[in-house]
Amino acid sequence: MNILYEDLRYEDLTKDLKLLADVLGMDTVKVLLAELSGLNFYIPHIQSLENPIRRFIEKNPTLTDKQIAVKLGVSEVYIRKFTKK
C-alpha cells in the first residue's frame, strides 16, 4: 500500500468516504482507495435485487402478494412481476 495511506485520517476524507468510514471503518476505506480508486459505485436498495425476492417468495408460498409486499417494503404491483404465472 502507498505510504500516503498510512497517514490518511478521517478528516482527510471526502463526505462520501466519511460515510463509508463511519459504516465500514477506516481500514476498509483505505483498501477501497488502494484497490478501487477512480471507480464510481451505485449501491441499490436491497429490494431491487431480484434473486433474494424470488427466494423469499419461494420460501413463503402461503403468503399473498400483498403480505409479501408489506414484509419486503415494496409495492404489490412489484411483487406481481415475480408471482404472475
N, CA, C and O atoms as a DFTB+ gen file, in Angstrom:
340 C
 N C O
     1  1       0.836      -1.175       0.000
     2  2       0.000       0.000       0.000
     3  2       0.889       1.250       0.000
     4  3       1.930       1.272       0.657
     5  1       0.493       2.249      -0.711
     6  2       1.214       3.516      -0.811
     7  2       1.405       4.134       0.576
     8  3       0.543       3.987       1.443
     9  1       2.511       4.812       0.786
    10  2       2.832       5.422       2.072
    11  2       1.797       6.465       2.499
    12  3       1.627       6.711       3.693
    13  1       1.107       7.079       1.539
    14  2       0.077       8.061       1.870
    15  2      -1.076       7.451       2.661
    16  3      -1.696       8.131       3.478
    17  1      -1.363       6.176       2.423
    18  2      -2.456       5.513       3.123
    19  2      -2.176       5.389       4.617
    20  3      -3.100       5.425       5.430
    21  1      -0.906       5.242       4.978
    22  2      -0.539       5.084       6.387
    23  2      -0.918       6.310       7.206
    24  3      -1.304       6.178       8.367
    25  1      -0.814       7.506       6.618
    26  2      -1.084       8.745       7.338
    27  2      -2.488       9.293       7.068
    28  3      -2.830      10.377       7.539
    29  1      -3.291       8.559       6.322
    30  2      -4.632       9.018       5.972
    31  2      -5.498       9.107       7.221
    32  3      -5.563       8.165       8.010
    33  1      -6.158      10.237       7.394
    34  2      -7.001      10.471       8.565
    35  2      -8.436      10.698       8.127
    36  3      -8.716      11.055       6.982
    37  1      -9.326      10.480       9.064
    38  2     -10.754      10.662       8.812
    39  2     -11.037      12.051       8.251
    40  3     -11.799      12.187       7.294
    41  1     -10.441      13.070       8.827
    42  2     -10.694      14.445       8.388
    43  2     -10.167      14.726       6.980
    44  3     -10.523      15.745       6.389
    45  1      -9.334      13.851       6.436
    46  2      -8.837      13.989       5.064
    47  2      -9.853      13.513       4.023
    48  3      -9.728      13.829       2.840
    49  1     -10.836      12.770       4.457
    50  2     -11.769      12.107       3.540
    51  2     -12.837      13.054       3.016
    52  3     -13.184      14.048       3.654
    53  1     -13.347      12.719       1.841
    54  2     -14.499      13.429       1.288
    55  2     -15.741      13.029       2.091
    56  3     -15.704      12.099       2.897
    57  1     -16.820      13.740       1.857
    58  2     -18.079      13.442       2.547
    59  2     -18.509      11.986       2.316
    60  3     -18.913      11.297       3.253
    61  1     -18.420      11.531       1.075
    62  2     -18.817      10.152       0.752
    63  2     -17.902       9.137       1.430
    64  3     -18.369       8.126       1.953
    65  1     -16.613       9.406       1.420
    66  2     -15.673       8.481       2.060
    67  2     -15.846       8.470       3.570
    68  3     -15.634       7.441       4.212
    69  1     -16.228       9.601       4.140
    70  2     -16.506       9.640       5.588
    71  2     -17.701       8.746       5.918
    72  3     -17.710       8.044       6.929
    73  1     -18.696       8.787       5.056
    74  2     -19.854       7.913       5.254
    75  2     -19.429       6.446       5.239
    76  3     -19.849       5.663       6.091
    77  1     -18.598       6.083       4.272
    78  2     -18.094       4.707       4.210
    79  2     -17.256       4.373       5.445
    80  3     -17.361       3.276       5.992
    81  1     -16.428       5.317       5.880
    82  2     -15.607       5.077       7.068
    83  2     -16.478       4.893       8.304
    84  3     -16.170       4.063       9.160
    85  1     -17.550       5.651       8.408
    86  2     -18.462       5.515       9.545
    87  2     -19.111       4.134       9.590
    88  3     -19.318       3.563      10.660
    89  1     -19.424       3.617       8.416
    90  2     -20.113       2.323       8.338
    91  2     -19.129       1.150       8.327
    92  3     -19.356       0.139       8.991
    93  1     -18.043       1.288       7.575
    94  2     -17.134       0.163       7.333
    95  2     -15.805       0.245       8.070
    96  3     -15.133      -0.772       8.247
    97  1     -15.418       1.440       8.501
    98  2     -14.140       1.610       9.173
    99  2     -13.067       2.152       8.244
   100  3     -13.122       1.975       7.027
   101  1     -12.093       2.815       8.846
   102  2     -11.012       3.437       8.069
   103  2     -10.171       2.412       7.324
   104  3      -9.750       2.671       6.196
   105  1      -9.918       1.267       7.920
   106  2      -9.100       0.254       7.238
   107  2      -9.740      -0.173       5.918
   108  3      -9.054      -0.342       4.909
   109  1     -11.049      -0.344       5.936
   110  2     -11.756      -0.728       4.718
   111  2     -11.712       0.396       3.687
   112  3     -11.550       0.135       2.495
   113  1     -11.854       1.632       4.131
   114  2     -11.767       2.770       3.215
   115  2     -10.390       2.815       2.558
   116  3     -10.279       3.096       1.364
   117  1      -9.360       2.543       3.321
   118  2      -8.004       2.529       2.760
   119  2      -7.866       1.445       1.693
   120  3      -7.242       1.665       0.654
   121  1      -8.442       0.288       1.949
   122  2      -8.409      -0.798       0.957
   123  2      -9.188      -0.391      -0.295
   124  3      -8.732      -0.617      -1.416
   125  1     -10.356       0.206      -0.101
   126  2     -11.143       0.656      -1.250
   127  2     -10.367       1.675      -2.078
   128  3     -10.355       1.601      -3.307
   129  1      -9.726       2.615      -1.414
   130  2      -8.925       3.607      -2.126
   131  2      -7.757       2.960      -2.871
   132  3      -7.446       3.335      -4.002
   133  1      -7.126       2.004      -2.236
   134  2      -5.969       1.353      -2.846
   135  2      -6.364       0.463      -4.026
   136  3      -5.672       0.431      -5.044
   137  1      -7.457      -0.243      -3.889
   138  2      -7.830      -1.246      -4.892
   139  2      -8.834      -0.757      -5.938
   140  3      -8.861      -1.265      -7.059
   141  1      -9.658       0.226      -5.572
   142  2     -10.755       0.598      -6.470
   143  2     -10.820       2.092      -6.770
   144  3     -11.863       2.590      -7.193
   145  1      -9.730       2.808      -6.558
   146  2      -9.724       4.254      -6.814
   147  2     -10.172       4.565      -8.237
   148  3      -9.809       3.876      -9.190
   149  1     -10.964       5.611      -8.351
   150  2     -11.416       6.073      -9.655
   151  2     -12.721       5.458     -10.120
   152  3     -13.310       5.939     -11.088
   153  1     -13.189       4.413      -9.463
   154  2     -14.446       3.781      -9.861
   155  2     -15.626       4.488      -9.206
   156  3     -15.506       5.023      -8.103
   157  1     -16.743       4.486      -9.879
   158  2     -17.991       5.008      -9.329
   159  2     -18.889       3.831      -9.008
   160  3     -18.983       2.881      -9.785
   161  1     -19.546       3.895      -7.864
   162  2     -20.433       2.822      -7.450
   163  2     -21.835       3.343      -7.226
   164  3     -22.040       4.458      -6.748
   165  1     -22.779       2.521      -7.579
   166  2     -24.161       2.746      -7.208
   167  2     -24.540       1.578      -6.330
   168  3     -24.405       0.425      -6.741
   169  1     -25.004       1.848      -5.145
   170  2     -25.405       0.778      -4.238
   171  2     -26.931       0.777      -4.194
   172  3     -27.540       1.685      -3.628
   173  1     -27.544      -0.239      -4.790
   174  2     -29.005      -0.256      -4.887
   175  2     -29.653      -0.619      -3.555
   176  3     -29.002      -1.136      -2.647
   177  1     -30.931      -0.341      -3.463
   178  2     -31.711      -0.821      -2.327
   179  2     -31.793      -2.340      -2.426
   180  3     -31.867      -2.900      -3.520
   181  1     -31.777      -2.987      -1.290
   182  2     -31.836      -4.457      -1.275
   183  2     -33.091      -4.958      -2.002
   184  3     -33.068      -6.026      -2.615
   185  1     -34.182      -4.191      -1.935
   186  2     -35.429      -4.608      -2.564
   187  2     -35.336      -4.652      -4.091
   188  3     -36.180      -5.268      -4.742
   189  1     -34.330      -4.011      -4.660
   190  2     -34.227      -4.033      -6.123
   191  2     -33.414      -5.223      -6.629
   192  3     -33.282      -5.415      -7.838
   193  1     -32.876      -6.013      -5.719
   194  2     -32.157      -7.229      -6.121
   195  2     -33.186      -8.352      -6.279
   196  3     -33.817      -8.766      -5.307
   197  1     -33.342      -8.826      -7.480
   198  2     -34.444      -9.728      -7.787
   199  2     -34.293     -11.139      -7.226
   200  3     -35.287     -11.725      -6.797
   201  1     -33.095     -11.702      -7.214
   202  2     -32.939     -13.082      -6.741
   203  2     -33.346     -13.269      -5.284
   204  3     -34.022     -14.252      -4.983
   205  1     -32.971     -12.374      -4.356
   206  2     -33.445     -12.547      -2.981
   207  2     -34.968     -12.461      -2.872
   208  3     -35.568     -13.141      -2.038
   209  1     -35.592     -11.638      -3.700
   210  2     -37.057     -11.556      -3.684
   211  2     -37.660     -12.863      -4.179
   212  3     -38.611     -13.373      -3.588
   213  1     -37.115     -13.403      -5.253
   214  2     -37.617     -14.696      -5.758
   215  2     -37.483     -15.792      -4.688
   216  3     -38.402     -16.584      -4.479
   217  1     -36.329     -15.822      -4.021
   218  2     -36.120     -16.837      -2.975
   219  2     -37.111     -16.655      -1.832
   220  3     -37.645     -17.637      -1.317
   221  1     -37.361     -15.416      -1.430
   222  2     -38.319     -15.150      -0.352
   223  2     -39.699     -15.658      -0.744
   224  3     -40.384     -16.299       0.054
   225  1     -40.100     -15.371      -1.971
   226  2     -41.413     -15.828      -2.453
   227  2     -41.479     -17.348      -2.464
   228  3     -42.486     -17.924      -2.052
   229  1     -40.422     -18.006      -2.929
   230  2     -40.391     -19.470      -2.966
   231  2     -40.444     -20.070      -1.562
   232  3     -41.073     -21.108      -1.355
   233  1     -39.794     -19.431      -0.609
   234  2     -39.767     -19.939       0.773
   235  2     -41.063     -19.661       1.526
   236  3     -41.298     -20.243       2.585
   237  1     -41.901     -18.787       0.997
   238  2     -43.133     -18.395       1.666
   239  2     -44.332     -18.527       0.737
   240  3     -45.001     -17.536       0.441
   241  1     -44.610     -19.756       0.270
   242  2     -45.664     -19.946      -0.726
   243  2     -47.074     -19.662      -0.220
   244  3     -47.988     -19.481      -1.025
   245  1     -47.268     -19.620       1.091
   246  2     -48.618     -19.386       1.617
   247  2     -48.956     -17.905       1.752
   248  3     -50.110     -17.558       2.004
   249  1     -47.970     -17.028       1.588
   250  2     -48.231     -15.593       1.704
   251  2     -48.848     -15.052       0.424
   252  3     -48.519     -15.491      -0.678
   253  1     -49.744     -14.096       0.587
   254  2     -50.330     -13.422      -0.578
   255  2     -49.335     -12.392      -1.107
   256  3     -48.356     -12.054      -0.441
   257  1     -49.603     -11.900      -2.313
   258  2     -48.754     -10.853      -2.884
   259  2     -48.707      -9.637      -1.958
   260  3     -47.651      -9.035      -1.765
   261  1     -49.840      -9.290      -1.399
   262  2     -49.919      -8.130      -0.507
   263  2     -49.070      -8.357       0.742
   264  3     -48.342      -7.456       1.157
   265  1     -49.148      -9.538       1.349
   266  2     -48.356      -9.842       2.538
   267  2     -46.854      -9.797       2.237
   268  3     -46.065      -9.284       3.030
   269  1     -46.480     -10.335       1.094
   270  2     -45.067     -10.311       0.687
   271  2     -44.610      -8.867       0.498
   272  3     -43.535      -8.484       0.959
   273  1     -45.427      -8.074      -0.176
   274  2     -45.079      -6.677      -0.425
   275  2     -44.872      -5.924       0.882
   276  3     -43.921      -5.153       1.011
   277  1     -45.751      -6.140       1.845
   278  2     -45.628      -5.466       3.142
   279  2     -44.357      -5.905       3.847
   280  3     -43.616      -5.073       4.371
   281  1     -44.100      -7.203       3.864
   282  2     -42.902      -7.714       4.543
   283  2     -41.611      -7.203       3.911
   284  3     -40.637      -6.950       4.620
   285  1     -41.591      -7.048       2.594
   286  2     -40.382      -6.625       1.893
   287  2     -40.295      -5.115       1.675
   288  3     -39.266      -4.607       1.231
   289  1     -41.376      -4.401       1.988
   290  2     -41.355      -2.952       1.830
   291  2     -41.369      -2.489       0.382
   292  3     -40.750      -1.486       0.027
   293  1     -42.086      -3.240      -0.445
   294  2     -42.228      -2.877      -1.861
   295  2     -43.711      -2.878      -2.206
   296  3     -44.547      -3.234      -1.375
   297  1     -44.031      -2.482      -3.419
   298  2     -45.434      -2.445      -3.816
   299  2     -45.922      -3.840      -4.218
   300  3     -45.146      -4.713      -4.608
   301  1     -47.216      -4.005      -4.107
   302  2     -47.839      -5.260      -4.529
   303  2     -47.668      -5.456      -6.034
   304  3     -47.500      -6.585      -6.495
   305  1     -47.709      -4.383      -6.792
   306  2     -47.511      -4.449      -8.246
   307  2     -46.119      -4.984      -8.556
   308  3     -45.952      -5.788      -9.474
   309  1     -45.119      -4.543      -7.795
   310  2     -43.752      -5.022      -7.998
   311  2     -43.664      -6.525      -7.723
   312  3     -42.989      -7.250      -8.454
   313  1     -44.333      -6.990      -6.688
   314  2     -44.320      -8.421      -6.348
   315  2     -45.006      -9.232      -7.445
   316  3     -44.571     -10.342      -7.753
   317  1     -46.044      -8.707      -8.024
   318  2     -46.745      -9.431      -9.093
   319  2     -45.824      -9.719     -10.280
   320  3     -46.028     -10.685     -11.015
   321  1     -44.839      -8.894     -10.452
   322  2     -43.836      -9.129     -11.518
   323  2     -43.199     -10.507     -11.344
   324  3     -42.822     -11.153     -12.321
   325  1     -43.085     -10.942     -10.111
   326  2     -42.448     -12.236      -9.810
   327  2     -43.456     -13.373      -9.668
   328  3     -43.110     -14.534      -9.887
   329  1     -44.685     -13.055      -9.308
   330  2     -45.638     -14.118      -8.997
   331  2     -46.644     -14.408     -10.096
   332  3     -47.327     -15.431     -10.051
   333  1     -46.747     -13.524     -11.088
   334  2     -47.736     -13.811     -12.139
   335  2     -47.287     -15.015     -12.934
   336  3     -46.102     -15.186     -13.219
   337  1     -48.230     -15.832     -13.280
   338  2     -47.921     -17.084     -13.959
   339  2     -48.210     -17.022     -15.425
   340  3     -48.001     -18.003     -16.137
